[in-house]
């Protein structure tokens, strides 16, 4: 069974509130009862002292304890509301003093014993006339007339009954605490529900958007209305969705570009073969050479696509060895001079002496130079110039290829290393290439741990393009 996050949060929140309420209410009840008991004890002690003095006065006035049980029973039961004159004027004053001292002490248990330890009065009515044990006498107050003991007074706390004011007070306090806890619990639940709904609402929206992206709708986005952690997650999700959307668009464009690039040589091969089958073209060496050139073109395109795929996925393996970069660069440039000579393009070489050996894949390094130089020759007009510079600085091998061509428009400059991208869209595939050369160069440079950048137009000339490569001397 699926448990909703809001239910889990509310459950945890409710448990926390209940535990907090118990932690607060139970000590509060105990503290209240303890404070009330302390108050009662203090009041009882004070009243006991006053009652002892009043009883001594009664004994000295009457010369005995006669009638004291009736007076105490009436005092404890009726309080100061009895009519005056019931016990004589002297005894009425004593009774009034006893009653005023007893205010708020309904839970007191009073025992009075005479000098012979015979209990004259017991407010509970259980021990009147019985003998007061020695250990109990030690707990009470010894009544003295002068220096002569005349009795013992014991005032202790009785069990709080349901009908007493003390019991009513404690019950009222406990009910108030419980009611406060219940009201606080209800308010906390309501506020917690609102809060947790606000917390889980972005998650529900995020789930809805994730489900949409999962079905291929990469245009789905999460609305952000805050600046907290959920907003950070929402922004990250939107960035992910945007990246997926771009990746999907790139994939579709990539597939369309591959189909387009493959269709050109395949169409030429198919058309030539069909023409020869229909006897329109002769089956001679010239047509076979044409088919062979188209096959080479197709094979090169497939190899470029495979190389680019391996480089992009990080599966391209390099055969790294320590080589002399200056010598390898000169050899590669020699092989390109014939192509440059067809357009009367001059290749200037500026290679620093004493370059350190670098750990490179010689074939891939030569491919980097070939692709960049081929691209420069393609876009440099006749009798133009291409300058190749190679030097070492701060632990890096720095290679620059500068041409005097027409340059790259500013709006195209950020995309020159993208697959199948051509700055001049009017060029045919035969004259402009498949648009993979610079993408391959970028990945080969990065596979060596280096970086590549492009500037166009070149400073101080106003035209042309400059590619700068930095490769680590030791990687």
C-alpha positions as CSV (number, residue, x, y, z in Angstrom):
1,X,0.0,0.0,0.0
2,X,1.3,3.4,-1.0
3,X,1.9,5.8,1.9
4,X,1.6,9.5,0.9
5,X,4.4,11.8,2.0
6,X,2.0,14.2,3.6
7,X,0.5,11.4,5.7
8,X,4.0,10.4,6.9
9,X,4.8,14.0,7.7
10,X,1.5,14.6,9.5
11,X,2.0,11.4,11.4
12,X,5.5,12.4,12.5
13,X,4.3,15.9,13.3
14,X,1.3,14.6,15.3
15,X,3.6,12.2,17.2
16,X,5.9,15.0,18.0
17,X,3.1,17.2,19.2
18,X,1.7,14.5,21.4
19,X,5.1,13.8,22.9
20,X,5.7,17.5,23.5
21,X,2.3,17.9,25.0
22,X,3.0,15.0,27.4
23,X,6.4,16.4,28.3
24,X,4.8,19.8,29.1
25,X,1.5,18.8,30.7
26,X,2.6,16.0,33.0
27,X,5.4,18.0,34.7
28,X,3.0,21.0,34.8
29,X,0.3,18.9,36.6
30,X,2.9,17.4,39.0
31,X,4.4,20.8,39.7
32,X,1.0,22.3,40.3
33,X,0.1,19.6,42.7
34,X,3.5,19.8,44.5
35,X,3.1,23.6,44.8
36,X,-0.4,23.2,46.1
37,X,0.7,20.6,48.6
38,X,3.5,22.9,49.8
39,X,1.0,25.7,50.2
40,X,-1.4,23.4,52.2
41,X,1.5,22.2,54.4
42,X,2.6,25.8,55.2
43,X,-1.0,26.8,55.8
44,X,-1.6,23.7,58.0
45,X,1.5,24.4,60.1
46,X,0.5,28.0,60.6
47,X,-3.1,27.1,61.5
48,X,-1.9,24.3,63.8
49,X,0.2,26.9,65.7
50,X,-2.7,29.2,66.1
51,X,-5.1,26.4,66.9
52,X,-2.8,25.2,69.6
53,X,-2.7,28.6,71.2
54,X,-6.5,28.8,71.0
55,X,-6.9,25.4,72.6
56,X,-4.6,26.3,75.5
57,X,-6.7,29.4,76.1
58,X,-9.8,27.3,76.0
59,X,-8.4,24.9,78.6
60,X,-7.2,27.7,80.9
61,X,-10.5,29.5,80.6
62,X,-12.7,26.4,81.3
63,X,-10.2,24.6,83.6
64,X,-10.7,21.4,81.6
65,X,-11.4,20.0,78.1
66,X,-15.1,19.6,78.7
67,X,-17.1,20.4,75.6
68,X,-14.0,20.8,73.4
69,X,-15.1,17.9,71.2
70,X,-18.5,19.6,70.5
71,X,-16.8,22.9,69.9
72,X,-14.2,21.4,67.4
73,X,-16.8,19.3,65.6
74,X,-19.1,22.4,65.1
75,X,-16.1,24.5,64.1
76,X,-14.9,22.1,61.5
77,X,-18.3,21.4,60.1
78,X,-20.1,24.8,60.1
79,X,-17.2,27.3,59.8
80,X,-17.8,30.9,61.0
81,X,-21.5,30.9,59.9
82,X,-23.0,29.6,63.2
83,X,-25.0,32.0,65.3
84,X,-23.2,33.7,68.2
85,X,-24.0,32.7,71.7
86,X,-24.3,29.0,71.0
87,X,-21.3,28.1,73.2
88,X,-21.1,31.2,75.4
89,X,-19.4,34.5,74.6
90,X,-15.9,33.2,75.5
91,X,-16.3,30.1,73.5
92,X,-17.8,31.9,70.5
93,X,-14.6,34.0,70.3
94,X,-12.5,30.9,70.4
95,X,-14.7,29.2,67.8
96,X,-14.4,32.2,65.5
97,X,-10.5,32.1,65.8
98,X,-10.5,28.4,65.0
99,X,-12.8,28.8,62.1
100,X,-10.8,31.7,60.5
101,X,-7.6,29.6,60.8
102,X,-9.3,26.7,59.1
103,X,-10.3,28.7,56.0
104,X,-9.1,26.8,52.9
105,X,-8.1,23.7,55.0
106,X,-10.9,21.2,54.4
107,X,-8.5,18.4,53.9
108,X,-7.0,18.6,57.4
109,X,-7.3,15.7,59.8
110,X,-7.4,17.0,63.4
111,X,-6.8,14.9,66.5
112,X,-6.8,16.3,70.1
113,X,-5.7,14.1,73.0
114,X,-5.6,15.1,76.7
115,X,-2.6,14.9,79.0
116,X,-3.2,11.1,79.6
117,X,-3.1,10.5,75.8
118,X,-6.8,9.8,75.6
119,X,-8.2,11.0,72.3
120,X,-10.8,13.7,73.0
121,X,-11.5,14.6,69.4
122,X,-10.9,12.9,66.0
123,X,-12.2,14.8,62.9
124,X,-12.5,11.5,61.2
125,X,-14.6,10.0,64.1
126,X,-12.6,6.8,64.0
127,X,-10.3,7.1,67.1
128,X,-12.3,9.3,69.6
129,X,-11.9,7.8,73.1
130,X,-9.0,5.6,72.2
131,X,-5.4,5.9,73.4
132,X,-3.0,7.9,71.3
133,X,0.2,5.8,70.7
134,X,3.6,7.2,71.7
135,X,4.9,7.4,68.2
136,X,1.9,9.5,67.1
137,X,2.3,11.8,70.1
138,X,5.8,12.6,68.9
139,X,4.4,13.8,65.6
140,X,2.0,16.3,67.2
141,X,2.2,19.6,69.1
142,X,2.4,19.3,72.9
143,X,0.0,21.8,74.5
144,X,1.3,23.4,77.7
145,X,-0.4,25.5,80.3
146,X,2.5,27.2,81.9
147,X,5.0,24.4,82.1
148,X,2.4,21.6,82.5
149,X,1.4,19.5,79.5
150,X,-2.3,19.5,79.1
151,X,-2.7,17.6,75.8
152,X,-1.4,16.8,72.3
153,X,-2.6,18.3,69.0
154,X,-2.1,16.5,65.7
155,X,-3.0,18.2,62.4
156,X,-2.2,16.2,59.3
157,X,-3.3,16.1,55.7
158,X,-6.3,14.0,54.9
159,X,-7.1,12.3,51.7
160,X,-8.5,14.9,49.3
161,X,-12.1,14.0,48.6
162,X,-14.1,14.8,45.5
163,X,-16.2,17.4,47.2
164,X,-13.4,19.5,48.8
165,X,-12.3,22.8,47.4
166,X,-8.8,21.5,47.2
167,X,-9.9,18.7,45.0
168,X,-12.0,21.0,42.9
169,X,-9.0,23.4,42.5
170,X,-6.6,20.6,41.3
171,X,-9.3,19.2,39.0
172,X,-9.9,22.6,37.5
173,X,-6.2,23.2,36.9
174,X,-5.7,19.7,35.3
175,X,-8.8,20.2,33.1
176,X,-7.4,23.6,32.0
177,X,-4.1,21.9,31.1
178,X,-5.7,19.1,29.2
179,X,-8.0,21.5,27.4
180,X,-5.0,23.7,26.4
181,X,-3.2,20.7,25.1
182,X,-6.2,19.5,23.0
183,X,-6.8,23.0,21.6
184,X,-3.0,23.4,20.8
185,X,-3.1,19.9,19.2
186,X,-6.0,20.9,16.9
187,X,-4.4,24.2,15.9
188,X,-1.1,22.5,15.3
189,X,-2.8,19.8,13.1
190,X,-4.6,22.5,11.0
191,X,-1.4,24.6,10.6
192,X,0.6,21.5,10.0
193,X,-1.8,20.4,7.3
194,X,-1.5,23.7,5.5
195,X,2.3,23.8,5.9
196,X,2.8,20.2,4.7
197,X,0.5,20.8,1.8
198,X,2.7,23.7,0.7
199,X,5.8,21.5,1.2
200,X,4.4,18.6,-0.8
201,X,2.8,20.7,-3.5
202,X,6.1,21.4,-5.4
203,X,6.9,17.7,-5.1
204,X,3.6,16.8,-6.7
205,X,4.2,19.3,-9.5
206,X,7.7,17.9,-9.9
207,X,6.3,14.4,-10.2
208,X,3.8,15.5,-12.8
209,X,6.5,17.2,-14.8
210,X,8.9,14.1,-14.4
211,X,6.1,11.8,-15.7
212,X,5.6,14.1,-18.7
213,X,9.4,14.1,-19.5
214,X,9.4,10.3,-19.0
215,X,6.8,10.0,-21.8
216,X,9.0,12.1,-24.1
217,X,7.4,15.6,-23.5
218,X,10.7,17.5,-23.0
219,X,8.9,20.8,-23.1
220,X,7.4,20.3,-19.7
221,X,8.7,22.7,-17.0
222,X,8.2,23.3,-13.3
223,X,6.8,26.6,-12.1
224,X,9.0,28.2,-9.5
225,X,7.4,30.6,-7.0
226,X,9.9,30.6,-4.1
227,X,13.6,30.8,-3.4
228,X,14.2,27.8,-1.2
229,X,15.6,24.3,-1.7
230,X,12.5,23.2,-3.6
231,X,13.1,26.1,-6.0
232,X,16.7,24.9,-6.4
233,X,15.4,21.4,-7.3
234,X,12.8,22.9,-9.7
235,X,15.5,24.9,-11.4
236,X,17.7,21.9,-11.7
237,X,14.8,19.9,-13.1
238,X,14.1,22.6,-15.7
239,X,17.7,22.7,-16.7
240,X,17.7,18.9,-17.1
241,X,14.5,19.1,-19.1
242,X,16.0,21.8,-21.3
243,X,19.2,19.8,-21.8
244,X,17.1,16.7,-22.7
245,X,15.0,18.8,-25.1
246,X,18.2,20.1,-26.8
247,X,19.7,16.6,-26.8
248,X,16.6,15.3,-28.5
249,X,16.6,18.1,-31.0
250,X,20.3,17.4,-31.7
251,X,19.6,13.7,-32.1
252,X,16.9,14.3,-34.6
253,X,19.1,16.8,-36.5
254,X,22.0,14.4,-36.2
255,X,20.0,11.6,-37.7
256,X,18.7,13.9,-40.5
257,X,22.2,15.1,-41.2
258,X,23.6,11.6,-41.4
259,X,20.9,10.5,-43.7
260,X,21.5,13.6,-45.9
261,X,25.3,13.1,-46.0
262,X,25.0,9.4,-46.7
263,X,22.4,9.9,-49.4
264,X,24.7,12.0,-51.6
265,X,27.4,9.4,-52.3
266,X,24.8,6.6,-52.3
267,X,22.6,8.4,-54.8
268,X,25.7,8.9,-57.1
269,X,26.7,5.3,-56.8
270,X,23.1,4.0,-57.4
271,X,22.6,6.4,-60.3
272,X,25.8,5.3,-62.0
273,X,25.2,1.6,-61.6
274,X,21.6,1.9,-62.8
275,X,22.8,4.0,-65.8
276,X,25.3,1.3,-66.6
277,X,22.7,-1.4,-66.2
278,X,20.4,0.5,-68.7
279,X,23.3,0.8,-71.1
280,X,23.1,4.6,-70.8
281,X,26.7,4.7,-69.5
282,X,29.4,2.4,-70.7
283,X,30.9,-0.1,-68.2
284,X,34.4,1.3,-68.6
285,X,37.3,2.3,-66.4
286,X,36.2,5.9,-66.1
287,X,32.8,5.0,-64.6
288,X,34.5,2.5,-62.3
289,X,36.9,5.2,-61.1
290,X,33.9,7.4,-60.4
291,X,32.2,4.6,-58.4
292,X,35.4,4.0,-56.6
293,X,35.8,7.7,-55.6
294,X,32.2,7.8,-54.3
295,X,32.9,4.6,-52.3
296,X,36.0,6.2,-50.8
297,X,34.0,9.3,-49.9
298,X,31.3,7.2,-48.3
299,X,33.8,5.1,-46.4
300,X,35.5,8.2,-45.2
301,X,32.2,9.7,-44.0
302,X,31.4,6.5,-42.1
303,X,34.8,6.4,-40.5
304,X,34.4,10.0,-39.5
305,X,31.1,9.3,-37.9
306,X,32.5,6.3,-36.1
307,X,35.5,8.3,-34.8
308,X,33.3,11.2,-33.7
309,X,30.9,8.7,-31.9
310,X,33.8,7.1,-30.1
311,X,35.3,10.4,-29.1
312,X,32.0,11.8,-27.8
313,X,31.3,8.7,-25.7
314,X,34.8,8.6,-24.3
315,X,35.7,5.3,-25.9
316,X,38.3,6.6,-28.3
317,X,41.6,4.9,-27.5
318,X,44.8,6.8,-28.1
319,X,48.2,5.2,-28.7
320,X,50.2,7.7,-26.7
321,X,54.0,7.8,-27.2
322,X,56.7,10.3,-26.6
323,X,57.4,11.9,-30.0
324,X,59.1,15.0,-31.4
325,X,56.2,17.3,-32.2
326,X,58.2,19.6,-34.4
327,X,59.4,16.8,-36.7
328,X,55.9,15.2,-36.8
329,X,54.4,18.6,-37.7
330,X,56.9,19.2,-40.6
331,X,56.1,15.7,-42.0
332,X,52.4,16.4,-41.9
333,X,52.7,19.8,-43.5
334,X,54.8,18.3,-46.4
335,X,51.9,16.0,-47.3
336,X,49.6,19.0,-47.5
337,X,51.8,21.2,-49.7
338,X,50.5,19.6,-52.9
339,X,46.9,20.4,-52.0
340,X,47.8,24.0,-51.1
341,X,49.9,24.3,-54.3
342,X,46.8,23.6,-56.4
343,X,45.5,27.0,-55.3
344,X,48.9,28.7,-55.2
345,X,48.5,29.0,-51.4
346,X,51.7,29.6,-49.4
347,X,52.2,27.7,-46.2
348,X,54.5,29.5,-43.8
349,X,56.0,27.3,-41.0
350,X,57.3,28.8,-37.7
351,X,58.4,26.0,-35.4
352,X,60.4,26.7,-32.3
353,X,63.7,25.0,-31.9
354,X,64.4,22.5,-29.1
355,X,60.8,21.6,-28.4
356,X,60.4,18.9,-25.7
357,X,59.1,15.5,-26.6
358,X,55.4,15.2,-25.9
359,X,53.2,12.2,-25.2
360,X,50.9,12.1,-28.2
361,X,49.1,9.8,-30.5
362,X,51.0,10.5,-33.7
363,X,48.2,9.5,-36.1
364,X,45.6,11.5,-34.2
365,X,47.9,14.5,-33.9
366,X,48.5,14.4,-37.7
367,X,44.7,14.1,-38.2
368,X,44.3,17.3,-36.2
369,X,46.7,19.2,-38.4
370,X,45.3,17.7,-41.6
371,X,41.7,18.6,-40.7
372,X,42.6,22.2,-39.7
373,X,44.9,22.7,-42.7
374,X,42.4,21.2,-45.1
375,X,39.7,23.6,-43.7
376,X,42.1,26.5,-44.1
377,X,43.0,25.6,-47.7
378,X,39.3,25.2,-48.5
379,X,38.4,28.7,-47.3
380,X,41.6,30.6,-48.3
381,X,41.5,32.3,-51.7
382,X,44.1,31.6,-54.4
383,X,47.6,33.0,-53.6
384,X,46.6,33.4,-50.0
385,X,48.8,32.5,-47.1
386,X,48.5,29.9,-44.2
387,X,50.8,30.3,-41.2
388,X,51.5,27.3,-38.9
389,X,53.2,28.2,-35.6
390,X,54.4,25.6,-33.0
391,X,56.0,26.5,-29.7
392,X,56.2,25.5,-26.1
393,X,55.2,27.6,-23.1
394,X,54.4,26.9,-19.4
395,X,54.2,23.1,-19.9
396,X,52.0,23.3,-22.9
397,X,52.5,22.6,-26.6
398,X,50.9,25.5,-28.5
399,X,49.9,25.1,-32.1
400,X,48.3,27.9,-34.2
401,X,47.0,27.8,-37.7
402,X,46.2,31.2,-39.3
403,X,44.7,31.7,-42.7
404,X,44.0,34.8,-44.8
405,X,40.6,33.6,-45.9
406,X,37.2,35.3,-45.7
407,X,36.8,34.5,-42.0
408,X,33.8,33.2,-40.0
409,X,30.8,35.4,-39.4
410,X,30.3,36.3,-35.7
411,X,26.9,34.6,-35.6
412,X,28.5,31.3,-36.8
413,X,31.6,31.4,-34.6
414,X,30.1,29.7,-31.5
415,X,28.9,26.7,-33.6
416,X,32.0,25.9,-35.8
417,X,32.8,22.8,-33.7
418,X,29.3,21.4,-33.9
419,X,28.6,18.3,-36.0
420,X,27.5,18.9,-39.6
421,X,27.8,22.6,-39.2
422,X,28.8,24.7,-42.2
423,X,29.4,28.4,-41.9
424,X,28.7,28.8,-45.7
425,X,25.5,26.9,-46.3
426,X,25.6,27.6,-50.0
427,X,28.5,25.3,-50.5
428,X,27.9,21.8,-51.7
429,X,29.0,18.7,-49.7
430,X,31.8,18.1,-52.3
431,X,33.3,21.6,-51.9
432,X,32.4,22.3,-48.3
433,X,32.9,18.9,-46.6
434,X,30.5,17.1,-44.4
435,X,30.9,19.5,-41.5
436,X,32.6,16.9,-39.3
437,X,36.3,17.9,-39.5
438,X,36.3,20.6,-36.8
439,X,34.1,18.5,-34.5
440,X,36.6,15.7,-34.8
441,X,39.5,18.1,-34.2
442,X,37.8,19.4,-31.0
443,X,37.3,15.9,-29.6
444,X,40.7,14.7,-30.5
445,X,42.3,17.7,-28.8
446,X,40.2,17.1,-25.7
447,X,41.1,13.4,-25.7
448,X,44.7,14.5,-25.4
449,X,43.8,16.6,-22.4
450,X,44.1,19.9,-24.4
451,X,41.8,22.7,-25.5
452,X,41.1,24.5,-28.8
453,X,39.8,28.0,-29.5
454,X,39.0,30.0,-32.6
455,X,39.3,33.7,-33.5
456,X,37.9,35.4,-36.5
457,X,38.7,37.8,-37.9
458,X,42.3,37.8,-36.8
459,X,43.5,40.9,-35.0
460,X,45.6,43.4,-36.9
461,X,44.4,41.9,-40.3
462,X,40.7,42.4,-40.4
463,X,40.1,39.0,-42.1
464,X,41.0,35.4,-41.8
465,X,40.6,32.8,-39.1
466,X,43.0,31.6,-36.4
467,X,42.8,28.2,-34.5
468,X,44.8,27.9,-31.3
469,X,45.5,24.6,-29.7
470,X,47.1,23.9,-26.4
471,X,48.3,20.3,-25.5
472,X,50.0,19.3,-22.3
473,X,53.6,18.3,-22.7
474,X,53.1,15.4,-20.3
475,X,49.6,13.8,-19.9
